[in-house]
Amino acid sequence: LQNQVPKPLPPPPPPPENPRKLIHSHLYLKYINSIQNGTQYLSSFQSSQIVRSSSRFSPPEPLTPGDWVCPEALRRSGMSVADALWNLRDHLMEDSVKLARVVEKHT
């Protein structure tokens, strides 16, 4: 048993491939192919510049304070837009004072 030669170890597995290297290699091959085909760009640059109706941006119309108030609620209550906004302000002020008192109690 002592005269036996030890078996050599198997070679280690290859290291995992670097994903960045794979992406770079893929892009480089794509670039080389595009040069051979005579195209000027890697992507379809010209088609990406075409304006489509779905890609047009139209800014929203500016809202007035009256647009925030439901017109049906105004009709039912008989209030004007100005009265409704003042009423909203009063309710917000009452709520903020109540919250300040609760916070003050717990600190």
Backbone as CSV, one residue per row, in Angstrom:
resi,resn,N_x,N_y,N_z,CA_x,CA_y,CA_z,C_x,C_y,C_z
1,LEU,0.810,-1.191,0.000,0.000,0.000,0.000,0.859,1.263,0.000
2,GLN,1.999,1.228,0.600,2.853,2.411,0.683,3.530,2.720,-0.645
3,ASN,3.647,1.773,-1.566,4.308,1.980,-2.842,3.375,2.600,-3.895
4,GLN,2.122,2.750,-3.592,1.183,3.289,-4.582,1.397,4.795,-4.738
5,VAL,1.318,5.218,-5.969,1.453,6.638,-6.280,0.072,7.295,-6.130
6,PRO,-0.005,8.462,-5.458,-1.324,9.095,-5.302,-1.861,9.546,-6.664
7,LYS,-3.146,9.458,-6.803,-3.804,9.892,-8.050,-3.749,11.415,-8.139
8,PRO,-3.527,11.937,-9.337,-3.539,13.403,-9.457,-4.953,13.957,-9.259
9,LEU,-5.007,15.160,-8.752,-6.304,15.823,-8.534,-6.892,16.265,-9.874
10,PRO,-8.191,16.232,-9.990,-8.798,16.718,-11.239,-8.593,18.230,-11.344
11,PRO,-8.596,18.754,-12.563,-8.409,20.212,-12.695,-9.588,20.957,-12.088
12,PRO,-9.346,22.145,-11.581,-10.451,22.905,-10.980,-11.439,23.342,-12.067
13,PRO,-12.706,23.552,-11.676,-13.687,23.999,-12.676,-13.334,25.413,-13.159
14,PRO,-13.731,25.740,-14.374,-13.417,27.082,-14.870,-14.169,28.139,-14.056
15,PRO,-13.597,29.310,-13.926,-14.290,30.367,-13.168,-15.562,30.787,-13.898
16,PRO,-16.547,31.266,-13.153,-17.791,31.704,-13.812,-17.520,32.896,-14.729
17,GLU,-18.281,32.944,-15.794,-18.094,34.035,-16.765,-18.589,35.349,-16.165
18,ASN,-17.886,36.402,-16.459,-18.252,37.725,-15.982,-19.389,38.256,-16.864
19,PRO,-20.562,38.607,-16.290,-21.677,39.090,-17.108,-21.335,40.357,-17.882
20,ARG,-20.552,41.234,-17.279,-20.168,42.467,-17.988,-19.352,42.144,-19.231
21,LYS,-18.469,41.160,-19.084,-17.632,40.768,-20.209,-18.496,40.191,-21.323
22,LEU,-19.508,39.401,-20.945,-20.409,38.829,-21.947,-21.180,39.920,-22.682
23,ILE,-21.681,40.894,-21.950,-22.432,41.990,-22.575,-21.520,42.788,-23.495
24,HIS,-20.311,43.064,-23.025,-19.363,43.817,-23.841,-19.036,43.047,-25.117
25,SER,-18.814,41.740,-24.994,-18.505,40.920,-26.165,-19.668,40.925,-27.143
26,HIS,-20.880,40.811,-26.618,-22.063,40.814,-27.484,-22.180,42.145,-28.237
27,LEU,-21.993,43.251,-27.519,-22.094,44.558,-28.167,-20.989,44.753,-29.202
28,TYR,-19.791,44.253,-28.888,-18.686,44.385,-29.822,-18.973,43.599,-31.107
29,LEU,-19.486,42.377,-30.958,-19.838,41.578,-32.144,-20.945,42.253,-32.951
30,LYS,-21.899,42.830,-32.268,-22.981,43.545,-32.951,-22.416,44.732,-33.726
31,TYR,-21.473,45.432,-33.126,-20.832,46.570,-33.780,-20.064,46.130,-35.024
32,ILE,-19.299,45.068,-34.904,-18.523,44.555,-36.044,-19.467,44.142,-37.172
33,ASN,-20.560,43.462,-36.829,-21.532,43.056,-37.856,-22.157,44.262,-38.533
34,SER,-22.418,45.310,-37.759,-23.039,46.496,-38.362,-22.071,47.191,-39.314
35,ILE,-20.791,47.177,-38.993,-19.791,47.776,-39.898,-19.728,46.980,-41.200
36,GLN,-19.757,45.653,-41.074,-19.686,44.803,-42.262,-20.925,44.964,-43.139
37,ASN,-22.083,45.224,-42.499,-23.329,45.386,-43.260,-23.467,46.792,-43.824
38,GLY,-22.609,47.686,-43.423,-22.647,49.050,-43.935,-23.639,49.954,-43.240
39,THR,-24.209,49.523,-42.124,-25.131,50.396,-41.406,-24.335,51.386,-40.562
40,GLN,-24.941,52.537,-40.335,-24.220,53.599,-39.647,-24.346,53.505,-38.128
41,TYR,-25.466,52.935,-37.637,-25.722,52.911,-36.203,-26.008,51.493,-35.740
42,LEU,-25.786,51.231,-34.450,-26.125,49.928,-33.879,-27.627,49.780,-33.725
43,SER,-28.276,50.826,-33.293,-29.725,50.784,-33.129,-30.380,51.419,-34.339
44,SER,-31.676,51.302,-34.370,-32.420,51.912,-35.458,-32.631,53.387,-35.129
45,PHE,-31.578,54.185,-35.327,-31.591,55.587,-34.914,-32.655,56.378,-35.667
46,GLN,-32.741,56.186,-36.954,-33.693,56.965,-37.756,-35.130,56.682,-37.326
47,SER,-35.463,55.425,-37.081,-36.847,55.127,-36.688,-37.153,55.627,-35.279
48,SER,-36.131,55.762,-34.439,-36.385,56.262,-33.093,-36.647,57.766,-33.096
49,GLN,-36.321,58.452,-34.187,-36.526,59.896,-34.265,-37.887,60.268,-34.843
50,ILE,-38.623,59.284,-35.333,-39.940,59.548,-35.925,-40.924,59.861,-34.802
51,VAL,-41.664,60.932,-34.956,-42.647,61.321,-33.958,-43.938,60.569,-34.245
52,ARG,-44.420,59.903,-33.238,-45.684,59.179,-33.352,-46.736,59.931,-32.547
53,SER,-47.977,59.721,-32.890,-49.034,60.424,-32.161,-49.055,59.999,-30.699
54,SER,-48.670,58.757,-30.414,-48.673,58.297,-29.027,-47.507,58.875,-28.227
55,SER,-46.467,59.354,-28.909,-45.309,59.859,-28.181,-45.345,61.374,-27.994
56,ARG,-46.338,62.026,-28.567,-46.428,63.481,-28.400,-46.888,63.823,-27.002
57,PHE,-46.302,64.863,-26.442,-46.659,65.302,-25.100,-47.478,66.574,-25.201
58,SER,-48.627,66.557,-24.582,-49.403,67.791,-24.502,-49.544,68.129,-23.024
59,PRO,-49.072,69.296,-22.624,-49.140,69.645,-21.205,-50.589,69.784,-20.756
60,PRO,-50.864,69.382,-19.520,-52.238,69.506,-19.029,-52.614,70.974,-18.876
61,GLU,-53.895,71.216,-19.022,-54.370,72.596,-18.851,-54.235,72.972,-17.380
62,PRO,-53.824,74.204,-17.100,-53.675,74.597,-15.695,-55.030,74.605,-14.984
63,LEU,-55.020,74.146,-13.754,-56.248,74.097,-12.965,-56.422,75.386,-12.181
64,THR,-57.640,75.802,-12.064,-57.971,76.945,-11.208,-58.482,76.401,-9.881
65,PRO,-58.484,77.203,-8.833,-59.010,76.714,-7.550,-60.453,76.225,-7.651
66,GLY,-61.223,76.787,-8.558,-62.598,76.342,-8.733,-62.694,74.930,-9.279
67,ASP,-61.650,74.478,-9.994,-61.651,73.121,-10.539,-61.479,72.070,-9.445
68,TRP,-61.006,72.477,-8.273,-60.802,71.526,-7.188,-62.115,71.198,-6.482
69,VAL,-63.097,72.052,-6.633,-64.367,71.899,-5.932,-65.374,71.247,-6.872
70,CYS,-66.086,70.262,-6.359,-67.082,69.545,-7.151,-68.260,70.476,-7.455
71,PRO,-68.572,70.694,-8.748,-69.667,71.615,-9.083,-71.031,71.162,-8.553
72,GLU,-71.229,69.835,-8.494,-72.518,69.336,-7.978,-72.678,69.674,-6.509
73,ALA,-71.576,69.547,-5.745,-71.640,69.876,-4.316,-71.926,71.358,-4.127
74,LEU,-71.373,72.195,-4.997,-71.647,73.629,-4.906,-73.116,73.922,-5.171
75,ARG,-73.672,73.273,-6.174,-75.094,73.502,-6.484,-75.985,73.072,-5.330
76,ARG,-75.684,71.896,-4.740,-76.519,71.397,-3.644,-76.430,72.298,-2.415
77,SER,-75.205,72.800,-2.120,-75.038,73.606,-0.912,-75.407,75.068,-1.125
78,GLY,-75.459,75.492,-2.380,-75.763,76.880,-2.665,-74.592,77.808,-2.395
79,MET,-73.372,77.263,-2.260,-72.183,78.067,-1.984,-71.532,78.501,-3.284
80,SER,-70.770,79.582,-3.183,-69.940,79.980,-4.308,-68.588,79.264,-4.173
81,VAL,-67.778,79.321,-5.206,-66.447,78.701,-5.156,-65.612,79.345,-4.053
82,ALA,-65.682,80.653,-3.937,-64.908,81.353,-2.905,-65.334,80.908,-1.508
83,ASP,-66.655,80.784,-1.291,-67.138,80.336,0.025,-66.668,78.910,0.319
84,ALA,-66.701,78.047,-0.689,-66.269,76.661,-0.490,-64.780,76.599,-0.147
85,LEU,-63.962,77.418,-0.807,-62.530,77.423,-0.513,-62.243,77.976,0.885
86,TRP,-62.988,79.017,1.296,-62.811,79.531,2.653,-63.234,78.485,3.681
87,ASN,-64.299,77.756,3.384,-64.770,76.698,4.267,-63.717,75.594,4.383
88,LEU,-63.102,75.239,3.261,-62.038,74.242,3.255,-60.853,74.719,4.097
89,ARG,-60.510,75.978,3.949,-59.409,76.553,4.732,-59.700,76.462,6.220
90,ASP,-60.938,76.792,6.617,-61.313,76.739,8.030,-61.198,75.319,8.581
91,HIS,-61.672,74.336,7.814,-61.593,72.934,8.265,-60.138,72.477,8.385
92,LEU,-59.298,72.852,7.429,-57.884,72.481,7.486,-57.196,73.126,8.687
93,MET,-57.558,74.374,8.985,-56.969,75.057,10.126,-57.386,74.386,11.431
94,GLU,-58.662,74.019,11.549,-59.134,73.331,12.759,-58.399,71.999,12.933
95,ASP,-58.260,71.238,11.854,-57.583,69.942,11.932,-56.118,70.102,12.321
96,SER,-55.446,71.102,11.784,-54.031,71.288,12.117,-53.864,71.703,13.572
97,VAL,-54.789,72.511,14.118,-54.718,72.898,15.527,-54.954,71.682,16.414
98,LYS,-55.924,70.830,16.039,-56.198,69.613,16.814,-54.983,68.685,16.799
99,LEU,-54.353,68.531,15.648,-53.151,67.681,15.554,-52.013,68.240,16.393
100,ALA,-51.852,69.545,16.374,-50.787,70.165,17.164,-51.011,69.913,18.654
101,ARG,-52.268,69.951,19.083,-52.571,69.694,20.499,-52.269,68.243,20.874
102,VAL,-52.590,67.307,19.975,-52.318,65.883,20.247,-50.819,65.647,20.318
103,VAL,-50.069,66.226,19.408,-48.606,66.071,19.417,-48.006,66.684,20.675
104,GLU,-48.548,67.833,21.071,-48.052,68.534,22.254,-48.292,67.701,23.515
105,LYS,-49.429,66.981,23.576,-49.747,66.135,24.725,-48.771,64.982,24.862
106,HIS,-48.354,64.418,23.733,-47.524,63.215,23.756,-46.034,63.505,23.735
107,THR,-45.643,64.747,23.796,-44.200,65.070,23.823,-43.801,65.639,25.161
